[in-house]
């Protein structure tokens, strides 16, 4: 139904063209296209999990991947937020500029963004970008 020339959320097809109907949970966690970005980031971290399909479950699960210490939860939450931010930016590029990045490029953006956040904000994070890209979990374990 269209009211005031605004489509209801159930009427908006996924902008990533995966044939699903777009809502927050679909876009960030259930979309076939962006779901592969999550798998790529988990593979980079060296972690295998079954992803949750809603924002609260997913954030809780992802944040707890590094253990139960406050620092590890914070670091994994920062990576989680970075993935969401990169998805959001890519979605906006698709909608407003008709441009898309390959999944590999999106994954590299997540890696770079998280590196540049950890480097100045975490005193113990004394790694170069090459080390971070190759062995992120070892870098994180050394800090927490």
C-alpha positions in Angstrom: 0.0 0.0 0.0 1.3 3.4 -0.9 0.4 6.3 1.5 1.7 9.8 0.9 3.9 8.4 -1.9 5.9 6.3 0.6 6.1 2.6 0.2 5.6 0.5 3.2 8.7 -1.4 4.3 7.2 -4.7 3.1 7.0 -3.4 -0.4 10.6 -2.5 -0.9 12.7 -5.1 -2.8 16.3 -5.6 -1.6 18.7 -3.1 -3.2 21.3 -5.8 -3.4 19.0 -7.5 -5.9 18.8 -10.8 -4.0 15.1 -10.9 -4.6 14.2 -10.6 -0.9 12.1 -7.9 0.7 14.2 -5.3 2.3 14.0 -4.5 6.0 16.8 -4.0 8.6 17.3 -7.7 9.5 17.2 -8.7 5.8 19.6 -6.1 4.6 22.3 -6.6 7.3 21.9 -10.3 8.2 19.7 -12.3 5.8 20.5 -10.9 2.4 22.3 -13.4 0.2 24.7 -10.8 -1.2 25.7 -9.1 2.1 25.6 -12.4 3.9 28.6 -13.4 1.9 30.4 -10.3 3.3 29.8 -11.6 6.8 31.1 -15.0 5.8 34.2 -13.4 4.3 34.9 -11.4 7.5 34.4 -14.5 9.6 36.7 -16.5 7.4 39.3 -13.7 7.7 39.0 -13.9 11.5 39.3 -17.7 11.3 35.9 -18.3 12.9 33.1 -20.6 11.8 29.6 -19.9 13.2 26.0 -20.1 12.3 24.9 -16.5 12.0 21.7 -15.2 13.7 19.1 -13.4 11.6 18.1 -10.4 13.7 20.1 -7.5 15.0 20.0 -8.3 18.7 20.9 -11.9 18.3 23.6 -11.2 15.8 25.2 -8.5 17.8 25.2 -10.5 21.0 26.6 -13.6 19.2 29.3 -11.7 17.2 30.4 -9.6 20.2 31.0 -12.8 22.2 33.2 -14.5 19.6 36.4 -13.4 21.3 35.4 -14.5 24.8 33.8 -12.9 27.7 36.3 -10.2 28.7 35.1 -6.6 28.2 38.0 -5.8 25.9 37.4 -8.7 23.5 33.6 -8.0 23.4 34.4 -4.3 22.6 36.9 -5.3 19.8 34.5 -7.7 18.2 31.7 -5.2 18.5 33.8 -2.7 16.7 34.4 -5.2 13.8 30.6 -5.9 13.8 29.8 -2.2 13.6 32.3 -1.7 10.8 30.7 -4.4 8.7 27.3 -2.7 9.2 28.7 0.7 8.3 30.3 -0.7 5.1 27.1 -2.4 4.1 25.2 0.9 4.7 27.7 2.9 2.6 27.5 0.3 -0.2 23.7 0.3 -0.1 23.7 4.1 -0.4 26.2 4.0 -3.3 23.8 1.5 -5.1 20.7 3.6 -4.5 22.0 7.1 -5.0 25.0 6.7 -7.4 24.2 3.4 -9.1 27.6 2.1 -8.2 28.6 -1.1 -6.5 31.8 -2.6 -5.1 32.8 -6.2 -5.3 32.5 -8.2 -2.0 36.3 -8.5 -1.9 36.6 -4.7 -1.9 33.9 -4.4 0.8 35.8 -6.9 3.0 39.1 -4.9 2.5 37.2 -1.7 3.5 36.2 -3.5 6.8 39.7 -4.6 7.4 41.2 -1.1 6.8 38.5 0.7 8.8 38.9 -1.5 11.8 42.7 -1.3 11.6 42.5 2.6 11.6 40.1 2.5 14.5 42.2 0.1 16.7 45.6 1.7 15.9 45.0 5.1 17.6 42.5 4.0 20.2 44.1 0.9 21.6 47.6 1.5 23.1 48.4 -2.3 23.1 47.5 -2.5 19.4 51.1 -2.3 18.1 50.7 -4.1 14.7 51.2 -3.0 11.2 48.4 -3.4 8.6 50.0 -6.4 6.9 50.0 -8.3 10.2 46.4 -7.2 10.9 45.2 -8.4 7.4 47.0 -11.8 7.7 46.3 -12.7 11.3 43.6 -10.5 12.9 42.7 -13.0 15.6 46.3 -13.3 16.8 46.5 -9.5 16.9 43.3 -9.3 18.9 44.4 -12.0 21.3 47.7 -10.2 21.9 45.8 -7.1 22.9 43.1 -8.6 25.2 
